[in-house]
Amino acid sequence: MNALSQRLEQASVPVFPLSPRQLEAQHRIRRRLLDGVYPLEPVRCLCGASDSGLPVAAGDRWGLPLATVLCPRCGLMRSSPRMTAEATARFYREDFQDLFCADAERSLEERQAAALAQQLRRGRLLVRELERLLPSIRTVYEVGCGTGGNLLAFAEAGKRVAGCDLGGDFLPAGRAAGLELCEGTAADLLAHRGGERADLVLLLHVLEHFLDLERDLAEVVALCRPGGLLLVEVPGIRAIPEGYGGDLQRYLQTPHNFHFTAATLRFVLERAGLEVLSINEAALALARRPAGDAPRLAAAPAGEGRAVLRYLAELEKRWHTEHTPLLPTRASTPTTERRHVMQIRWMNGLANSLFQYAFARLVAERHGLALTYDRRPVAGQEHVLSPLDYGLLHEGREIAHLEPPAERPLENLLHLVGRTPTAPILNAENEPVYGDYHKYLECPLGGSSWFLPYHHLFEDHRIYRAHLEAIRAWFPPLPCTNREDVCVHVRLGDFATVPGRVVPPGAYVEVLRSLSFRRLYLLTDDPTDEAYLAHFRRFDPILVSREVRRSFRDTNRRTTLADFNFMRGFDRIVIGNSTFGWWGALLSQASQVYVYRRWKRDGIRADLRGHDPVNLGETDYPGWVGY
């Protein structure tokens, strides 16, 4: 099998950590697949295409072997080969719950209560979305109802409800709430109800589990009265960036046998004789069963196979770009016999270390110094992750640990500590130059040998203005892939512990109200600060960050780099007073960057020439606008 990428070809590692219970289930399922306890069978596409399909991936989110293929004719994606009906039934009885349950400590009753509450919230949203149709709806059924929480919301709205589910583990929670629920298929539910059909049938995140789309969907349609409605929701292929962080492997899972775009979902529903009233790429569809009994034969969507293949290839390429470390090209190493060294002592996080790297490399290249760094942490900074930890730098001789040679003391030893040098740099006339960091790039170095270790930040945007193109050329560029939306970076976390440090939410809101955009992507280091993030609700944002990072050492390095590169893909970026946002914007192809002018400078004193060394909010780079 030649999948879309080597990663998907060798997708045998879970995309997230598994609990001991999940690991045990994974090993058990894998063994049963290898031993033939779970036999497999090939599956032809619904459109009738004779080929076996184009390979997409060889594994799923849990690292289980799962062959996913794409039909080049209609664009429908499916698992093939996949478990037989008998093997699937046993999988749901013996393995499904263990594989899905990440929390081994929670009892079945606790999981039932949590699932019921979650479904009830979702059901109430559906009731509101279908408000204009509710007067014509008296009876609601759900296939694959779980606890029945969705149905409970319709019961609250005065509707008669009933549901079915193949697994009986969660039905007791709904029955305890007074719901009429049975264990079995759609056909079993129809028999249980004595042949009475419904005005509305819910099929939410169930269609993708079907083994036989044509047969199983026909049973569901039979639950609808003529003129009745069917509400279908599945995990949409084109919604992978929003729902699964752009990770195709995270989206794929063994229980899902089919995968849909809006076009292929419409094709499947129309082939079942339904009239599609509305549909989107989420993919959520509302369809009606016609009053007549003669279904029309739906045609396969033309060109959808090629379109989906291009989309998946671009999605995988984007994932690799976002999760591939930035790799600056190597600084030149001087050939002179004299010892000229520029050494970095790393401090703080990803973005701050980029300031250190940029300044050090500019000085090193200007004066022909070897650029090195010391792997030993600065005192009090033992928790710091260096750019090497983030994958920003290669191992090599230019990053080896170097000490001044003991046998020949250096004529000039300059330690750059803090934001003011502890020793001067000499100009061409051998006169000391204090405080003005521009001079490090303008003045020649005196003396026959230099060793310049430093371990602080140079957040003066004027230093880099003349060198923007050179700095950007050190890092592989990311293409601008989103010109219709806006990405906002909001720094919270440890900033929230310092009064006045966090940018007032009204400042973000003001600039966003002046922009026209399709969607707002909200990138933050603390997605749990609901009170602060509530100010963005008017824009219906998509929250990108999913992990709380309390300290540098707790940082999920892959997530940090993915967030950083995700921001770089936008044409319009709004940043606050965070160096993370500043560097993400600087290394992007964005044509518009909105930066918070009142950059917080607590505890920072001016240099000896009266310059403010932290002035990133005053950045006057092309396309940067202050707010």
C-alpha positions, 0 to 999 in steps of 0.5 A: 500500500502506497499511502499519501505519505510515509507517516500514513504508510507507517501509522502504527503509533498512536497520535496521542498518549493512551491510558493503560486500559486503552493500551491493553485494548489496542494490543488485544485488537491488534493480536486479534487482527493478526491472528484472524480472530477478526477476519477482514473482507474487501469492500466495493464502493457504493458508486459501483467502481470496479477498482480497489481505490486509491490508498490513503492511510494504513493505520488509525489514530490508535495505531491500529492497522486500518486500510483507508482508500479513496474512490477516484470516481465519486470521492467516497472514502472507505475502509477496505479491507475491513472487519466482517459483520461478525468480527465488527459485532464482537469488536463492539461487544468486547473492545469498543468501550475499552478503546474509547475510554481514556479514564480507567478510573471512572465507573460505568455509572459516571461515564453514563452520567457524563455522556447523558449530560453531553448529549443533552446539551447537544440535543438542546442546540438541535432543538433551537436549530430546528425551531421553525420546523418543530410545529410540524414534528410530533414524533422523534426517533434516534438511531444510535442514541447512546444514552438518549440525551438528544431525545431527552431535549426533544422530550423537553420540547413536548415531542414523543421520542424513542431510540435504539442503540446496538450497545446496551451499556449506556441505555440504562441512563436514558431509561432512568430519565423516562425515555423509551429506548431499545437495544438493536437496529433501526428495524428493531426500533420500527418493530418495537414501535409497532410500525409507527413512523416518525416525523424526524429521525436523528442519525448523528455520528452513526452513518460512518459506522455502517457496514452496508451503506445501502442496506443500513440506510434503507432501514433508517429511511423506513423509520421516516413517514413519507414527507418526514425528515432525516437529520444526519451528521458525520465527521466531515473530511473537509472539517479535519482542520477545525475538528482534528487539528488538521491531522488526517491520522487523528481523524481516522479510527477503526470503527469508522468505515466511511468518510464523507464530504458534502458532495459524497454525503449528498450522493449517498442520501439521494441514492437512498431516495431522499431529497436533500434540503440543506448540507454543509462540509461539517458534514450536517445534512437535513433531508426529506423522505419524498411522499412518492415511493419511486427513488431517483437514481443519483449520479456520482459527483463528477470530479469529486475523487480528484478534488478530495485527493488534492485536498488530502494531499495538501492537508497532509503537506500542511500537517508536515509543514506545521510539525516539521521543526524550523531549521535555520541554515548554518552560520559560517565558521571562520577559517582564521586561526584566531579564536573568534566565538559568539556563544549563546546561553539560552533563556526563556521559551521558543520566541525569546530564544529566537531573539537570542539566536537572531542577535547572536547570528547577526553579530557573528556573521558581521564579524566572522565569529563562530556561532556556538551555544552552551548547553548548560543552563543559566542559573535560575533558568534550569527549566528552559527549553532551548531551540534544540529541544524544539528542533530549531537547530541541528547538532553540529560543531557550531553548537558545541560547547566551547570555553576560552582556551586556558593556555592563551587568555583572550584579549577581549572577553565580553559577557552580554548579561541582562539588557546592558553589557557588563563590558564595552565593545570597542570601535575602530578607534579602540574606544568603548561603545556602551549600551547601543546594540546597533554598534555591535553590528556597525563597529569592527571588533578590536583585538586579536581574539574574541569570546562573546557569551551572552544570555539575555534578550534583545527585544529592540525591533530597530536592531532587526529592521535592516536585516529582515530579509536575511533573518527570514531567509534563515528559516524555511518559508511557510506559504500563506494558505489562508487569506479569508480568515484572521488569526488572533494570538492571545497571551494569557498563562503567566501574564495573568499573574501580573496586574496590567500585563494581559492585553485588555480584551476590548483592544482585540475586539476593537481591531477585529470589528474593523476587519472583514473576515470569514472566520476567526481562529483564536490561538492562546496558551490558556484555553481554559480562561473562559471569562477572558475568552468570552469577549470573543464569542461575538465573532464565533471563533474557532479555538485552536489551542487545546492544551494548557501550558503552565510552564516551559517544562510542561510545554508540549513541544509538538503543540507549541511548534504546531501553534507557531506554524499554524499562525504563520499560515495566515495573511492577516494576524492580530497579536498582543504583547507576546514575543511568541506572536511577534515572531510568528508574524515576523516569520509569516507571509502575512500582508497585514499584522496588527500589533498592540502598541502599549507593549508592557515594559515593567522593570525594563530600564532604558540603555545608557543612551536613553533608548527603550530596549523593549519596543516591539509594540512600536514595530514599523515594519511593512504591513504592520499596523498598531492598535 
